[in-house]
Amino acid sequence: MASGKGSRMDSRKSSSSYCSTVTLVVFVALCLVGVWMMTSSSVVPVDISSHDTQSDAQDQVSQTGKQFEESPGDISEQSVTEEKTEQDDASFTDTNGEKEQGDPAKITEENPDATENTEQDQSDNESKSEKVGDENDETQVEKIEEEKETDDKEKTQTTVEVFPDGAQSELLKETNTQEGAWSTQAAESTKEKETQKSSSKDQFIGYDWRLCNASSGPDYIPCLDNLKALKKLRSNKHYEHRERHCPEEGPSCLVPLPDGYRQPIKWPQSRDKIWYFNVPHTKLAVVKGHQNWVKVTGEYLTFPGGGTQFKHGAMHYIDFIEETLPDIAWAKKTRVILDVGCGVASFGGFLFDKDVLAMSFAPKDEHEAQVQFALERGIPAISAVMGTKRLPFPSNVFDVVHCARCRVPWHIEGGTLLLELNRLLRPGGYFVWSATPVYQKLPQDIEVWEATSKLTKAMCWEMVAISRDAVNSVGVAIFRKPTSNDCYDRRAENDPPLCEESDQPNAAWNVPLQACMHRVPADPVLRGSRWPQQWPKRLTAVPYWLNSSQIGVYGKPAPEDLASDTEHWKNVVDKSYLNGMGIDWSSVRNVMDMRSVYGGFAAALRDLKVWVMNVVSINGADTLPVIYERGLFGIYHDWCESFSSYPRTYDLLHADHLFSKLKKRCKLVPVVAEVDRLLRPDGKLIVRDNVETIGEVESLAKSLHWEVRMTYTKQNEGILCLQKTIWRPLEVESVRR
């Protein structure tokens, strides 16, 4: 009995111990399973990459950075995607399989067919599917699929950009050189602007844009349509009302589109016709239709290629000039010309067939929209007038100055206006004058001819040819500027007088005109003492007047600096701009480099059917003479003011470290509003700058409803490609009193 009882008790004890052991084992197993499930759902197997750092890359654009440190040296293409390692410095693999260390990058570009990072996508999918399988949650499956679709939309194809390593960083390390050849236009012209506080990025988010309340509507040019300033003018005798009178602060409104606006016709068809509703002005068609300037043809405005002096076509007239003086040698000796009073710029438009660049200008006057017609056609032109101030170009840069029936009284008031052309004309260059005084015998024409002939002789200009065109029944007289000071020294009278030695001939920004002549550079090492090499050799040749004792803009000896800049922009354009930004270059014709240095960007686009307006800031190194010496052209400008061009006249604007410099002097919002004014709908803006500025520009662009085609940041520097849309606000700004 006792034994049986003890056995039962032992049995109960053994059973209880067994249950406790099983319970403990089960509990431990459940814990291990739980731990395993938690870790397996959060760890991405095999791959070290993760999309968890994507937000870090997106925040990268807001960081403060330094200036681009780029080099024209041994630079390889980099294939950059949104994938990044968990380390601070990500690896960027180039097309040759090599790697370069850098900071995380962010790229946003329109491309629904992206194919990069396929393995990473599969890895992410497997990890997420495993988590879903364990949880058996259909809702979670749908959520992850939605996340995957979002990731796919955000991913892009390979984007190529040029970023050199630290050892090759000298090129874009600018020096603030203010001496010698690289003094600034602002210093030369004694024109300084008051410093204004920079705008904060936070101000741009949701910025309240409004349409400009201007009487000129879709054709608004702020510095030429400033009615408040025009009313204060005491006289219009010298065309003061056609000159620049900029508002104290640049407008921050947007110019409306004309009703029925369409995408411009592409070059070269645009030379012959444009959409009527893009420039709905018919006055010139009525007044000048018989001279074949412009005609209304259905929904088009057509341009037969004629002009007042070449009714039967510009090309015949261009050939006639070269036949009159073979030394003109279009596209060999003559590459860059100034066309005064250009009309609709057919002369400059057909000179492209000769590989000649014409800087055409005319005032915004009763011949409404003549410069706007030119730009819409894809022909270079600016709105300007010869009034009381020098034209915004350096001295001794144009190979030829042309004037066909331009209504300019050259001989009056001491010949002030012709003396301004003398300042601009290269020694040995030609003034081609095609006007009624050359070939008509009416009393007023004879009087003008005699007065002008007397003036040109006193200026030591030699009349080298005069001829009459039987086809167009017009005549042309061609004068040559002297190449030495011998004639000046032999003159019996100092009239027109020589300018004082202290007068700087290159000073051009808001400098009053003077009725005097500058001496010709006599020293053979000075610019202007020799003619440049024939085109196209002059594009890549180092100008003879740059020597190794001069320090270039980027700190190297000037010849090396120029050569490096040329090679650098060739690499950037070839390896990045032409292929890596999704830009359809066949739709690009009018291009502006908003902060040009040596013209390297324009030179790199040489083989495309584009023209580039090189803008040299008045507060930057005065390198515009180098640009002209290379056979390119450009203009001085202060981007704290509006540019002298009609709205919607450029297809692409390029701003290399411009906005960060401008923020020190003026507000960013009006500058971006000016960029919007200049760009055509669907036009592109490429910005290279520090990351902080990139972020501010991107924020403003988004408030304008622009499309962000690409952003890329590295080592606190960035590049941004934007596309303007057709969006316009509905509200109009309040009337200013």
C-alpha positions, 0 to 999 in steps of 0.5 A: 500500500505504502509502496503503491502510494509512493509510486503514484506520488513519484509518478505525479512528480515526474509528470509535473517535471516533464510538463514544466520542461516542455513548457520552458522549451516551448516558451524559449522556442517561441521567443527564438521564433519571435526574435527570428521573425523580427530580425528577418523582417528588418534585415535586407539580405545579401546587399549592403545597400538600403533605401533608408538613406533616401531621405538623407539624400533628399536633405542633401540639397539644403546643406551649405556648400563651397564653390564647384571645384572642377577641372578639365583634367583626366575626368571620367564619366560617372554613372550615378543612381539614388543607391548609396552605401550606409557609409558617409562617403558613397561610391560612384561607378563610372562607365569604365567600371572604376570607382570614385569616392564622393558624398551621397547624391540625389538625382531626380529626372523624368524617365519612366523606363529606368533600368538601373539598380535592378538587382537592388530592386529585386533584393528589396522585393524579396525582403518585403515579400518575406515579411509579408509571407510571415505576417500573412497580411494582404493589406501589407502586400498592397502597401509594399506594392504601392511603395515599390511603384513609387520607388520605380517612378523616382528611380532614373537612368544613368546620369552623367556628370563631371566632378573631378577629384580634389587633386584636380580642383584648381579650375573653378577655384576663382580668385578675386583678381581685381588688377591688370587685365581682369579688372571688373566692368563695374570698377571700370565704369564706376558703377556699383549697386547697393548691397541688399540682404539675401532672401531666405529659402523659407520665403520661397515655399509657396511663394505668391506669384502674380502677373505683371500689371504692365501696359505692354502686357506680354511684351513687358521689358522692365528697363524699357517700359518703366513709365514712371521713370520715362515721365520724369525725363526732361528731354527725348532729344537724344532718344533718352526714352529708348534707353534703359531706365530700370526700376529701383528693384527688379519686378517679382511678377510674371509676364503673361503669355499672349493668347494662342501662344504655341511652341516656336517653330524650330530652326532653320524653318523659323528663319522663314516663318513664325507663329503669328500669335506668338508675336501678334504684331502686323504694323511692320507687315503693313509698313515694310511689306513691299520691302519683303521684311515680313508678311502675314500668311494665314496663321504665320508671319513669313520673312522673305529675307528682304530688307530696305536695302536688299528687297531681293534677298539678304544673301545676294546683298551679303555676296555683293558686299564681299564682291565690293571688298574681297578683304571682308572675307566672310567667316575667315577674316570677318567672324563677328559683326555689329548690325546697327538698326537691324530691323527684323535681322534678316541680314544677321540671319542669313550670315549664319550660312556664311558662319558669321555671327552678327550682334544685331540691335535696334530700339523698341520704337514705332517699328514694333516688335522688330527685335522680338521678330528676330529672336522668335526667328532664332536670330541674335538681337538685343533692344538698344539705342545709340542715345546718350550712353556707350553700348555695353561692349568693350572696345576694339572687338567687332570685325565689321560694323554694318548699317543698312539704311539705319536712320542714325545722324552720324555727322551731328553733334561732333560725330558722337555716335560714329565715334562710338562705333569707332570705339567698338571697331577693331583697328583695321576693321570695316564700317559698311554703310549702305544708305541713300546718301551713298548713291542718291543725289537729292539735296538732303542726301548730298548734304549728309554725304558731304558732312559724313565724308568730312567726319570720316576723313577727320577720324582717319578712316579710309574709304576703301570701296564704294559700289552700286548694286544693280539688282537692289538699286542701292549703293554701299561705301566701306571705310577702314579704321586705321591700325596706327596713330600716325594719321592722328599725329599728322592732323592739322586740327585735333577735331574730333579730339583724342580722348584723355589718357585717363579715359578707359575705352573698355568702360561701357556700363552706364558711361556717357558718350563722348565726342572723342577718339581713343588712340589705337594700341601701338604696343604689339603686345597690346590687344587690338594691335594685331588681327586675330587668327582666321576663323575657326582657328581663333576659337581655340587659339590663345590670344597673342596678348595673353601671357604667362605673367598674367594670372587668369581668373582661376589662378593659373597663368592666363594662357593655361587658364584659358586652355584649361577652361576650354577643355573643361567645358568641352568635357562637361558638355560632351559627357554630361549636357548633351546626353545626361540631362534629357535635353532635346537639343534639336529644339534649342536655338537661342542660348544664354550663358548668364555668367560666362568667363572665357566663353568655354561653354559657348565654344563647346557648343560650336558644332550644334545649330545654336548661338550663345549670348555670353553675358559677363557680369559687371562685377566679375572679371572683365573677360569679354574681350577674350570672348570676342577675340575667340570669334564669339560674342557677348554683352556686359550686364548687371543681373540685379537689373532686367536684360534688354530682351523681349519675354520668351526669347531664349530656349536655354539659360546656363548659370554657373555660380551666378545666383550665389554671387548675386545674393550678396547684392540683390534679392533672388526672387526678382532674378528668378522672375527675370529668368522666367521672363526670358525663357520660352515655355518648355525652356531649360535652366541649368544651374551649377552652384553651392547646395544652399543656393541650389535648394533656394532656386529649386524651391522657387522653381517649384513655386513656379510649377516648373519641372525639376528634370535633375538635381545632383549634389556632391561635396556641398556643390550641386547641379540643377536642371529645370524646365519652365512650364506654361503655367501662369498665375491668375491674379494680377499684381496691384497697381504701383503708385 
